[in-house]
Amino acid sequence: MNLTSSAKERLLRNYGPWALVTGASSGIGLELAKQIASAGFNVVIHGRNQEQLTHLLHELKTTYTVDVKIIVADLTEAGGVEQLILKTQHLPIGLFIASAGLGTSGKFIDNSLHTEINMLRINCEALMMLTHYFSQRFCDQKRGGIIVLSSMVAFQGVPFSAHYAATKAYVQTLAEGLAEEVKPYHVDVLAAAPGPVNTKFAKRANMQMNMALSPQQIAVPILNALGRKTTVFPGMLTKVLVYSLQTVPRWAKIKIMKRVMGGMTKHHVKQN
Ligand SMILES: NC(=O)c1ccc[n+]([C@@H]2O[C@H](COP(=O)([O-])OP(=O)(O)OC[C@H]3O[C@@H](n4cnc5c(N)ncnc54)[C@H](OP(=O)(O)O)[C@@H]3O)[C@@H](O)[C@H]2O)c1
């Protein structure tokens, strides 16, 4: 799926000329970086995998003749966020996309505290620090767009991925509140809340997804929603999963999620 020419014009006019995409070396961030480069954005692509980023840089430069810069930074390490801020402060950035993130699964009490803290740092702390910085910058310049990756798991507790779901609830709630605060400054904030997407995420989170969307199916709906709503459930599968649970009470959703996530993690979780 590709952006239409009017969608490209709208995005570049409202949020150009430069964008920063964290987690652009893989999955959803990578596809979002490609789509915005196709719209004519110059892009700062971030990740840890230098080889993947270099490959993407060449692809974007040759396919779309845009300017591309790479920032390699581990967001669990002290100084990771500061590097991103320092290396982008001279660029006229109008769009910030926070896609860097990871998940964990299994029983919370069995998981390594170190891994859970690292996830908290990437999914919440780094995202919050960067969102704080870019919100201030965008409010000062009276224009800008911020997209954060929430998830459909953000809306209730999720047994066997309890802490990951909690990090996404944090992201979702931050985005909803912030969106209202910065609207008077012509700054748009969007929480993208996909269902399962086929990326490196599942393997890294030790989950098995039986059904999943591709990053190509969700990137365009995400970008088209920026400036038009505060939360987007991108892709048909996400909509079916979210809307089928809409009238279910929260306590029952948690029981359903227990079955779903129990199935996705049963290769390593004993449920009782
Ligand atoms: N896939 C899904 O089903 C799904 C559903 C809902 C929401 N999401 C959210 O979507 C976002 C993107 O995930 P994805 O599915 O695209 O997964 P992915 O393919 O694993 O991509 C994750 C990205 O985050 C980066 N990253 C991971 N740890 C990092 C660290 N310590 N420091 C800096 N960067 C780091 C990775 O960089 P390197 O590869 O270079 O290490 C990669 O670019 C995440 O926030 C995830 O929670 C995913």
Ligand as a Chemical Component Dictionary entry (heavy atoms), coordinates in Angstrom:
data_LIG
# 
_chem_comp.id                   LIG 
_chem_comp.type                 NON-POLYMER 
_chem_comp.pdbx_formal_charge   0 
_chem_comp.three_letter_code    LIG 
# 
loop_
_chem_comp_atom.comp_id 
_chem_comp_atom.atom_id 
_chem_comp_atom.alt_atom_id 
_chem_comp_atom.type_symbol 
_chem_comp_atom.charge 
_chem_comp_atom.model_Cartn_x 
_chem_comp_atom.model_Cartn_y 
_chem_comp_atom.model_Cartn_z 
_chem_comp_atom.pdbx_ordinal 
LIG N1  N1  N 0  4.933  -6.106 15.679 1  
LIG C1  C1  C 0  3.807  -6.013 16.402 2  
LIG O1  O1  O 0  2.985  -6.950 16.455 3  
LIG C2  C2  C 0  3.481  -4.731 17.093 4  
LIG C3  C3  C 0  2.152  -4.488 17.467 5  
LIG C4  C4  C 0  1.840  -3.308 18.135 6  
LIG C5  C5  C 0  2.840  -2.393 18.418 7  
LIG N2  N2  N 1  4.119  -2.656 18.058 8  
LIG C6  C6  C 0  5.145  -1.662 18.390 9  
LIG O2  O2  O 0  5.734  -1.180 17.196 10 
LIG C7  C7  C 0  7.057  -0.723 17.461 11 
LIG C8  C8  C 0  7.996  -1.268 16.402 12 
LIG O3  O3  O 0  8.079  -2.679 16.553 13 
LIG P1  P1  P 0  8.298  -3.638 15.296 14 
LIG O4  O4  O 0  7.150  -4.554 15.255 15 
LIG O5  O5  O -1 8.673  -2.858 14.099 16 
LIG O6  O6  O 0  9.543  -4.493 15.854 17 
LIG P2  P2  P 0  11.029 -4.712 15.298 18 
LIG O7  O7  O 0  10.984 -5.167 13.875 19 
LIG O8  O8  O 0  11.690 -5.592 16.295 20 
LIG O9  O9  O 0  11.669 -3.250 15.337 21 
LIG C9  C9  C 0  12.015 -2.649 16.563 22 
LIG C10 C10 C 0  12.914 -1.460 16.339 23 
LIG O10 O10 O 0  13.282 -0.945 17.627 24 
LIG C11 C11 C 0  14.695 -0.834 17.686 25 
LIG N3  N3  N 0  15.206 -1.098 19.034 26 
LIG C12 C12 C 0  14.996 -2.204 19.795 27 
LIG N4  N4  N 0  15.705 -2.128 20.925 28 
LIG C13 C13 C 0  16.391 -0.954 20.880 29 
LIG C14 C14 C 0  17.315 -0.305 21.741 30 
LIG N5  N5  N 0  17.716 -0.852 22.890 31 
LIG N6  N6  N 0  17.817 0.892  21.385 32 
LIG C15 C15 C 0  17.447 1.451  20.204 33 
LIG N7  N7  N 0  16.589 0.891  19.336 34 
LIG C16 C16 C 0  16.075 -0.299 19.674 35 
LIG C17 C17 C 0  15.216 -1.886 16.759 36 
LIG O11 O11 O 0  16.541 -1.553 16.361 37 
LIG P3  P3  P 0  17.632 -2.687 15.939 38 
LIG O12 O12 O 0  16.885 -3.733 15.130 39 
LIG O13 O13 O 0  18.600 -1.905 15.120 40 
LIG O14 O14 O 0  18.165 -3.236 17.195 41 
LIG C18 C18 C 0  14.202 -1.814 15.613 42 
LIG O15 O15 O 0  14.540 -0.791 14.724 43 
LIG C19 C19 C 0  7.378  -1.153 18.889 44 
LIG O16 O16 O 0  7.215  -0.027 19.749 45 
LIG C20 C20 C 0  6.314  -2.194 19.201 46 
LIG O17 O17 O 0  6.021  -2.249 20.572 47 
LIG C21 C21 C 0  4.458  -3.787 17.402 48 
# 
loop_
_chem_comp_bond.comp_id 
_chem_comp_bond.atom_id_1 
_chem_comp_bond.atom_id_2 
_chem_comp_bond.value_order 
_chem_comp_bond.pdbx_ordinal 
LIG N1  C1  SING 1  
LIG C1  O1  DOUB 2  
LIG C1  C2  SING 3  
LIG C2  C3  SING 4  
LIG C2  C21 DOUB 5  
LIG C3  C4  DOUB 6  
LIG C4  C5  SING 7  
LIG C5  N2  DOUB 8  
LIG N2  C6  SING 9  
LIG N2  C21 SING 10 
LIG C6  O2  SING 11 
LIG C6  C20 SING 12 
LIG O2  C7  SING 13 
LIG C7  C8  SING 14 
LIG C7  C19 SING 15 
LIG C8  O3  SING 16 
LIG O3  P1  SING 17 
LIG P1  O4  DOUB 18 
LIG P1  O5  SING 19 
LIG P1  O6  SING 20 
LIG O6  P2  SING 21 
LIG P2  O7  DOUB 22 
LIG P2  O8  SING 23 
LIG P2  O9  SING 24 
LIG O9  C9  SING 25 
LIG C9  C10 SING 26 
LIG C10 O10 SING 27 
LIG C10 C18 SING 28 
LIG O10 C11 SING 29 
LIG C11 N3  SING 30 
LIG C11 C17 SING 31 
LIG N3  C12 SING 32 
LIG N3  C16 SING 33 
LIG C12 N4  DOUB 34 
LIG N4  C13 SING 35 
LIG C13 C14 SING 36 
LIG C13 C16 DOUB 37 
LIG C14 N5  SING 38 
LIG C14 N6  DOUB 39 
LIG N6  C15 SING 40 
LIG C15 N7  DOUB 41 
LIG N7  C16 SING 42 
LIG C17 O11 SING 43 
LIG C17 C18 SING 44 
LIG O11 P3  SING 45 
LIG P3  O12 DOUB 46 
LIG P3  O13 SING 47 
LIG P3  O14 SING 48 
LIG C18 O15 SING 49 
LIG C19 O16 SING 50 
LIG C19 C20 SING 51 
LIG C20 O17 SING 52 
# 
